[in-house]
Amino acid sequence: MEYEICLEPSGIRFMADEHQNIVEAAKQHGISIKHGCASGSCGDCKGTILSGASEQGPFMPLLLLPTERAAGMAILCKLYPRSDLRLHAEVVRKDTWKTEITQLTPLAWNVLELRLRPERPYPYRTGQYARIAIPGRPDQWRSYSMATPPGTTGELVFHIRELPGGIFSQWLFHTAQRGDALILGAAQGEFALSPDNDRDMLCIAAGTGLAPIEAMIQESIALGRTRPIHLFYGARKRADFYHLEELTRWSQQYPHITITSTLSDRQDASWTGAHRLLPTVAASGHWKDHEVYLCGSPGMIEAAIDLLLSHDVRHDHIHFDAFAPNG
């Protein structure tokens, strides 16, 4: 059965089948509701139900606070219509940027640094991500966080992990060349440094979740801020790590920055550091009064949130960006 969906304040209307989530149905009609992962992991498609009946599917804990639920807010990529619906939702503006690949640099056996030079200034906030159109498939996009703060070099920097069967990452690793053109959509995401507090920072990153965390630390350094920052960086195997030397230099140059690297693989006898990311976090301090930034897989994020809440960290002090494969 189909229902009419009305988006406010744009007034856009479209039809959605009861088995389609709102984001998917809108996309089918050429309407782009602001979203990121499309899997209930990031919260960028958060909207408000103004009228009508719906069914909310499962999503990452903490994407909606109790006060937001009470106000009728919903995660639209997991919301299914059960009647005509009127929703408050942000429709993505159509701006796009032409960019050119200026550099492809291996960081680890399965991670590349991609540098792009936009044809005109690309506005974004530290911690946000860009949506990149897959070459030859302009209707398909992938999302990647910027790894440096705005205005650093005039280029955009991304850390991209190769995924088996991943259309974009396979093209990037095996076909892309310097000078190739890519199209970007406007920057998105609410994962960013909170400018209104000076609480000590706890950062937890796994894999390429390091990218936006690195950008945040670089911004903090550039602004001359000296509030303590403790970064816990996790990988499965030693070969999965990258930028360890750069992180070490930061911790040596800036006394307020502490870096702890952890491996989940206990078979590497040459590794003398810590093992297992979240147990190491739990054993390393009291985080109750910290501002917390999490970036990694949805599973890691969920486990980290549970851990932090059990340590009395407040909901509104926890910020996260889940790196879920999309498309």
C-alpha positions as CSV (number, residue, x, y, z in Angstrom):
1,M,0.0,0.0,0.0
2,E,1.3,3.5,-0.8
3,Y,1.0,6.7,1.2
4,E,1.7,10.3,0.5
5,I,4.7,11.9,2.2
6,C,4.9,15.6,2.7
7,L,8.3,17.2,3.7
8,E,8.4,20.5,5.5
9,P,9.4,23.2,5.2
10,S,10.1,22.5,1.5
11,G,6.5,21.3,0.7
12,I,7.9,18.5,-1.4
13,R,5.5,15.5,-1.8
14,F,6.0,12.0,-3.0
15,M,4.5,8.5,-2.6
16,A,6.1,5.8,-0.5
17,D,5.3,2.1,-0.2
18,E,4.7,0.7,3.3
19,H,7.8,-1.5,2.8
20,Q,10.1,1.5,1.9
21,N,11.8,3.6,4.4
22,I,11.4,7.4,3.9
23,V,14.9,8.1,2.6
24,E,14.8,5.2,0.1
25,A,11.3,6.3,-1.2
26,A,12.4,9.9,-1.6
27,K,15.5,8.8,-3.5
28,Q,13.3,6.8,-5.9
29,H,11.5,10.0,-6.8
30,G,14.8,12.0,-7.3
31,I,14.6,13.7,-3.9
32,S,17.6,13.6,-1.6
33,I,16.8,13.8,2.1
34,K,19.9,14.5,4.1
35,H,21.4,11.2,5.1
36,G,24.7,9.4,5.5
37,C,25.0,5.7,6.1
38,A,21.4,4.8,5.2
39,S,21.6,2.0,7.8
40,G,20.5,3.7,11.0
41,S,24.1,4.2,12.2
42,C,24.9,7.9,11.8
43,G,21.7,9.9,12.5
44,D,22.2,12.4,9.7
45,C,18.7,11.7,8.4
46,K,17.1,12.7,11.7
47,G,13.7,14.3,11.2
48,T,10.4,15.0,13.0
49,I,7.0,13.4,12.6
50,L,4.5,16.2,12.4
51,S,1.4,14.1,11.7
52,G,0.5,10.6,10.6
53,A,1.3,7.0,11.6
54,S,4.6,5.2,11.1
55,E,6.8,2.4,12.3
56,Q,10.3,3.1,13.5
57,G,12.9,0.4,12.7
58,P,16.0,-0.3,14.8
59,F,18.9,2.2,14.8
60,M,22.1,2.9,16.7
61,P,21.6,3.7,20.4
62,L,21.9,7.4,21.3
63,L,21.0,8.7,17.9
64,L,17.8,9.9,19.5
65,L,17.8,11.2,23.1
66,P,14.7,10.6,25.2
67,T,13.8,14.2,24.9
68,E,14.0,13.9,21.1
69,R,11.8,10.8,21.0
70,A,9.3,12.6,23.2
71,A,9.3,15.5,20.6
72,G,8.4,13.1,17.8
73,M,11.8,12.9,16.2
74,A,12.7,9.8,14.1
75,I,15.5,8.3,12.1
76,L,14.1,8.5,8.6
77,C,16.2,5.8,6.9
78,K,14.5,3.4,9.3
79,L,11.1,5.0,9.3
80,Y,8.2,3.2,7.4
81,P,4.9,4.9,6.7
82,R,1.6,3.4,8.0
83,S,-0.5,6.3,6.8
84,D,0.0,9.6,4.9
85,L,2.8,11.4,6.7
86,R,3.9,15.0,7.2
87,L,7.5,15.2,8.2
88,H,10.1,17.9,9.0
89,A,13.2,16.8,7.0
90,E,16.2,18.5,5.5
91,V,16.4,18.1,1.7
92,V,20.0,18.2,0.5
93,R,20.9,21.1,-1.7
94,K,22.0,20.2,-5.3
95,D,25.4,21.9,-5.2
96,T,28.2,19.8,-6.5
97,W,32.0,20.4,-6.8
98,K,34.2,19.2,-9.6
99,T,37.5,17.9,-8.2
100,E,40.8,16.5,-9.5
101,I,42.8,13.7,-7.9
102,T,46.2,15.2,-7.0
103,Q,47.7,12.3,-5.0
104,L,47.1,8.7,-4.1
105,T,49.3,7.5,-1.3
106,P,49.3,4.1,0.4
107,L,49.0,4.4,4.2
108,A,48.6,0.7,5.0
109,W,48.2,-2.5,3.0
110,N,44.5,-1.8,2.6
111,V,44.3,2.0,3.1
112,L,44.9,4.8,0.7
113,E,45.2,8.6,1.3
114,L,43.2,10.3,-1.4
115,R,43.8,14.0,-2.0
116,L,41.4,16.1,-4.1
117,R,41.6,19.7,-5.3
118,P,38.2,21.2,-5.7
119,E,37.5,23.7,-8.6
120,R,36.3,26.2,-6.0
121,P,36.3,26.5,-2.2
122,Y,34.6,23.5,-0.5
123,P,33.0,24.6,2.8
124,Y,33.0,22.1,5.7
125,R,33.4,21.8,9.4
126,T,36.1,19.7,11.0
127,G,34.7,16.2,11.5
128,Q,32.2,16.3,8.6
129,Y,32.2,14.0,5.6
130,A,31.8,14.5,1.8
131,R,29.7,12.4,-0.5
132,I,31.6,11.3,-3.6
133,A,30.0,10.2,-6.8
134,I,31.2,6.9,-8.2
135,P,32.8,7.4,-11.6
136,G,30.5,6.3,-14.4
137,R,27.6,5.9,-11.9
138,P,26.5,9.4,-11.1
139,D,23.4,8.1,-9.2
140,Q,25.6,6.3,-6.7
141,W,27.6,8.0,-3.9
142,R,29.9,7.1,-1.2
143,S,30.6,9.0,2.1
144,Y,34.1,9.7,3.5
145,S,35.3,12.0,6.3
146,M,37.8,14.7,5.7
147,A,41.1,13.9,7.5
148,T,42.2,17.5,7.9
149,P,40.5,20.7,9.1
150,P,39.4,23.3,6.5
151,G,41.9,25.7,5.0
152,T,44.9,23.5,5.7
153,T,46.3,23.1,2.1
154,G,43.4,23.9,-0.2
155,E,43.1,20.2,-0.9
156,L,40.6,17.7,0.7
157,V,42.2,14.6,2.3
158,F,40.5,11.3,2.8
159,H,41.6,7.9,4.3
160,I,39.9,5.2,2.3
161,R,40.0,1.5,3.1
162,E,39.7,-1.1,0.3
163,L,36.6,-3.2,0.6
164,P,36.2,-6.5,-1.2
165,G,33.6,-5.9,-3.9
166,G,33.4,-2.2,-3.1
167,I,32.7,-0.4,-6.3
168,F,34.4,2.9,-5.4
169,S,37.3,1.5,-3.4
170,Q,38.2,-1.1,-6.0
171,W,38.2,1.6,-8.7
172,L,40.4,3.8,-6.5
173,F,42.9,1.1,-5.6
174,H,43.3,-0.4,-9.0
175,T,42.2,2.0,-11.7
176,A,42.3,5.7,-10.5
177,Q,45.1,8.0,-11.6
178,R,46.3,11.4,-10.7
179,G,44.3,13.9,-12.7
180,D,41.1,11.9,-12.7
181,A,38.0,13.9,-12.0
182,L,35.5,13.2,-9.2
183,I,32.3,14.9,-8.2
184,L,31.5,15.9,-4.6
185,G,28.2,16.8,-3.0
186,A,28.0,19.3,-0.1
187,A,29.6,18.4,3.2
188,Q,27.3,16.7,5.7
189,G,27.4,15.4,9.3
190,E,27.1,16.7,12.8
191,F,30.2,15.0,14.2
192,A,32.4,18.0,15.1
193,L,34.2,19.6,18.0
194,S,32.0,21.3,20.5
195,P,33.2,24.9,20.6
196,D,31.4,25.8,23.8
197,N,33.4,23.8,26.3
198,D,36.9,23.0,27.5
199,R,36.3,19.6,28.9
200,D,39.1,17.1,28.6
201,M,38.7,15.0,25.4
202,L,38.5,11.3,25.1
203,C,38.8,10.1,21.5
204,I,38.3,6.5,20.4
205,A,39.1,5.5,16.8
206,A,39.3,2.2,15.0
207,G,40.6,1.7,11.5
208,T,39.9,4.6,9.1
209,G,37.8,6.1,11.9
210,L,41.1,7.8,12.7
211,A,40.5,10.3,9.8
212,P,38.0,12.8,11.4
213,I,39.6,12.3,14.8
214,E,43.0,13.4,13.3
215,A,41.3,16.4,11.8
216,M,39.9,17.4,15.2
217,I,43.3,17.0,16.9
218,Q,44.9,19.1,14.1
219,E,42.3,21.8,14.6
220,S,42.8,21.9,18.3
221,I,46.6,22.2,17.8
222,A,46.1,25.0,15.2
223,L,43.9,26.9,17.6
224,G,46.5,26.7,20.4
225,R,44.1,24.8,22.7
226,T,45.8,22.8,25.4
227,R,42.9,20.9,27.0
228,P,44.1,17.3,27.5
229,I,43.3,14.9,24.6
230,H,43.6,11.1,25.1
231,L,43.3,9.2,21.8
232,F,42.8,5.4,21.9
233,Y,43.5,4.0,18.4
234,G,42.6,0.4,17.6
235,A,43.4,-2.1,14.8
236,R,43.1,-5.8,14.3
237,K,46.7,-6.5,13.2
238,R,49.8,-4.4,13.3
239,A,49.8,-4.1,9.5
240,D,46.4,-2.3,9.7
241,F,47.9,0.6,11.6
242,Y,48.8,3.8,9.8
243,H,50.1,7.3,10.9
244,L,51.6,5.8,14.1
245,E,54.8,7.9,13.7
246,E,52.8,11.1,13.2
247,L,50.6,10.4,16.2
248,T,53.8,9.6,18.3
249,R,55.3,13.0,17.2
250,W,52.1,14.8,18.4
251,S,52.3,13.2,21.8
252,Q,56.0,14.1,22.1
253,Q,55.6,17.6,20.9
254,Y,52.4,18.4,22.8
255,P,52.3,17.3,26.4
256,H,48.5,17.5,26.6
257,I,48.1,14.9,23.9
258,T,48.3,11.2,24.9
259,I,48.1,8.4,22.3
260,T,47.4,4.7,23.2
261,S,47.5,2.2,20.3
262,T,45.9,-1.2,20.8
263,L,45.7,-4.5,18.8
264,S,42.9,-7.0,19.0
265,D,45.2,-9.7,17.5
266,R,47.1,-11.4,20.4
267,Q,49.2,-13.6,18.0
268,D,51.7,-10.8,17.1
269,A,54.6,-11.5,19.5
270,S,56.4,-8.4,18.3
271,W,53.7,-6.1,19.6
272,T,54.5,-4.8,23.1
273,G,51.6,-2.3,23.4
274,A,48.1,-2.8,24.7
275,H,45.6,-5.3,23.5
276,R,41.8,-4.9,22.9
277,L,40.6,-1.3,22.4
278,L,37.6,-0.9,24.7
279,P,39.0,-2.9,27.7
280,T,42.1,-0.7,27.5
281,V,39.9,2.4,27.6
282,A,38.0,1.1,30.6
283,A,41.2,0.3,32.5
284,S,42.9,3.6,31.7
285,G,41.0,6.2,33.5
286,H,37.8,7.8,34.7
287,W,36.0,9.4,31.8
288,K,32.9,10.8,33.5
289,D,33.7,14.5,32.9
290,H,35.2,14.1,29.5
291,E,33.9,15.2,26.1
292,V,33.9,11.9,24.0
293,Y,34.4,11.4,20.3
294,L,34.0,8.0,18.8
295,C,34.6,6.9,15.2
296,G,34.7,3.4,13.8
297,S,32.4,0.5,12.9
298,P,28.8,0.4,14.2
299,G,29.6,-2.5,16.5
300,M,32.5,-0.7,18.1
301,I,30.4,2.4,18.5
302,E,27.6,0.5,20.2
303,A,30.0,-1.3,22.6
304,A,31.8,2.0,23.4
305,I,28.6,3.8,24.2
306,D,27.5,1.0,26.5
307,L,30.9,1.2,28.2
308,L,30.8,5.0,28.6
309,L,27.3,5.1,29.9
310,S,28.2,2.5,32.5
311,H,31.0,4.8,33.6
312,D,28.5,7.6,34.1
313,V,29.5,9.6,31.0
314,R,26.5,11.9,30.1
315,H,24.6,11.2,26.9
316,D,25.1,14.7,25.6
317,H,28.9,14.4,26.1
318,I,29.2,11.5,23.6
319,H,29.6,12.3,19.9
320,F,30.0,9.6,17.3
321,D,30.4,8.8,13.6
322,A,29.8,5.2,12.6
323,F,31.7,4.0,9.5
324,A,29.2,1.6,8.0
325,P,29.8,0.4,4.4
326,N,27.2,2.1,2.2
327,G,25.6,1.5,-1.2
